[in-house]
Amino acid sequence: MGIGMKTKREDIYTALDPRMKLILLILFTTATYISRSTWVLLWDYLLIVGLYLARHLWKGAWKTSILFGSFLVLELLISYIPHEGTKAALGLIIFFLERTSIFFVMGNWMATKLRISDFSTALQNMHFPKGAIITLAVVFRYLPTVSDEFRSIKNTMKLRGIGLNFKNIILHPIKTGEYAIVPLIIRSMKIADELAASAMTRGLDLETKRTSYREIRLKAKDFMAAGIIVVAVIGGIAVNSILQKGGI
Amino acid sequence: MIRIEDVSFRYSNSKDDALEHITLHIHRGEFVVLLGSSGCGKTTITRLINRLVPEFFEGELEGKIYIDGQDTSDMDIQDLAGIVGSVFQDPRSQFFATDTTAEIAFSCENVGLPREELCCRIERAANDLQITRLLERSIFELSSGEKQSIAIASVYALSPKILVLDEPSANLDSAATQHLMKILDSLKKQGYTIVISEHRVHYLKDIADRAILIENGKIKKEIRGEDFRNLSNKEANAMGLRSINLLSVSPRSVDYHTGENQIELKNISYYYGKSDEPLRNITFSADKGAVIGIIGNNGVGKSTLLEITCGLKKEMSGNFLINGKPVNPKIRNRDTFLVMQNSDYQLFTESVEKELYLGNTENELLREKGISLLKRMGLSNYLQQHPASLSGGQKQRLCIAVACMKNTDVICFDEPTSGLDYISMKNVSSLLHELSQEGKTLLVTSHDYEFLMSTCTHICYLNAGKVEDYFEVSRKTAPKIYQILFQKEEKR
């Protein structure tokens, strides 16, 4: 058995073509903005958790459920606020949080175990511009390490008495946010630079057509799987609007 | 093979020349080591060869560089991809793939080799470098040494003619460094032209054909292979290089005995996840002024032990005592400090001065203390500068200053000397001596034999989750330390 012919267990779960994953990412991010309904949101949340489960990413599914669950609970609580102005303001914030978080959650879903070389090959086959491919490759390569980097930052904040805890977030929200984000940005810029330098010396920028040691081809099952999810998402929006017109 | 003709270079964001009139000819199959202290320009020379200078790191370049007979001035970095293979300092930031096989394939894929050819090349690279056991693994599971082997395999797969390595041992432990030496030796025997920039040179002394000492952007001296091998530690240190004969490094002579107990760990155990080895019944105590070097294999839990000490991780069982009193992690958060390997995570504000007072309520007394601390760390001229614009060593010293501001009695250091040249290492070492003389207790994880010898009072050897050995550093125990640090190679 030669290299590249091996199909490992995890390959079955990651088998969906990276292009299809990208489409799903865009689909989910936009779909929840098209419809304002919480029911559509709930439906999309369920689908996303389902996507995590389908790839056997148990931990991711669990975290995502908790995140989504707490958003929905918050929304419910906000609806009981008697003061109309506060209710509207908080409602707006939660509305955006609920929806923008989808981008990050789907980004994480896509980045987990993503084979970046497959992804670049796939994008090149789609005639994506070179610059965009390199940028995306660096971003997706960097994403899985962010949580590690962030852990180190959180640790130091604790030791320096500016910990990322409830008290500090409430009393000094802006300062605390700044302390958490500044080192992360400085670190990210540095790593992105080093990664890009390494990529250049290894010819990622070459005009020649990229090959892959694994076969990258859109198969019928990729279209099928992605198709089902697209239908489910759009169907969700459609059903919801029909029901609302029907006065339910 | 490589001809650098009268090259001067200045980075576009800098006022000073990084290189001045460098002329250097390297023959086919030659193994050349570029020596010199941090910031001397040796990295810039490696970048001339792979053309990251001036294409990626922009600036003013004069002179000509010929690679394999071709003038590179009208070539791109990627045109050289098939000729020059580059390996960088930090294996974490040179990987693109998330699994090893894809990583090895990466360069070949970019060049567009057909699939069958690709698979053959991956297999050959893995066989030749004896890393078949690493294939099809997740990059994140590998140790630094294994990552560096993969990085070399990846450029090797493309079979370039020249290999350029920029401080490849900076993040490796002693055993992994020995392994790197073996790989480089076999590449040399296959006829590769190898250029490597380093200040930790003990592992290169037997394979180098020529060493070139760079100082302030100029070639100071060329050293022939045999003279390089016979270099004494004193001569090497004078050039800013790490000692060449590690066994003749002598232990620190400063007396510290205070007899007052500062910290005590009683049966501390910690277990988390599958990736870390658990720590079991860690028991030891340290006096005021003791400097404890924590050594052991990668992944044995050295850093975890530091994090427990600082209260960042909570022990599952056991007691942690400071000054005879059991303290919980929250109090340890307050009463200890951890200087991490990478200072970027530890600096939060927009100026050196503000950094010092962060988390402390400012008052006159504190100000005075801060100013004297900065003076001691050689940072008084940088008061208003942004911490991110400091050099690596300066950032580290700023972190130590922050630790002193916090006025804690226990300070932990995670790999404080990885990638440091001799002078910086000595600076860190003497700073630690000073802290220890003030009665602070220091816990230091390290692989750096020379640093451990010249800094620590005690060694705590972790193996299989336990304290395997705990002893004082002296002339007598030196061979033991050496043996622990280098033994793993034989086991492999």
Interface residues (C-beta under 8 A of the other chain):
Chain A: G2 I3 G4 M5 K6 K8 K113 L114 R115 I116 S117 D118 T121 A137 R141 P144 T145 E149 S152 I153 N155 T156 M157 K158 L159 R160 G161 I162 G163 E178 Y179 V182 P183 I186 R187 K190 I191 E194 L195 A196 A197 S198 A199 M200 T201 R202 G203 L204 D205 L206 T208 K209 R210 T211 S212 Y213 R214 E215
Chain B: N50 L52 E55 F56 F57 D76 I77 Q78 L80 A81 G82 V84 G85 S86 F88 D90 R92 S93 Q94 F95 F96 A97 T98 D99 T101 A102 A105 F106 S107 C108 E109 N110 V111 G112 L113 P114 R115 L118 C119 I122 E123 L135 E136 F140 S154 V155 E307 C310 G311 L312 N333 R334 T336 F337 L338 M340 N342 D344 Y345 Q346 L347 F348 L358 G359 N360 A388 V402 K406
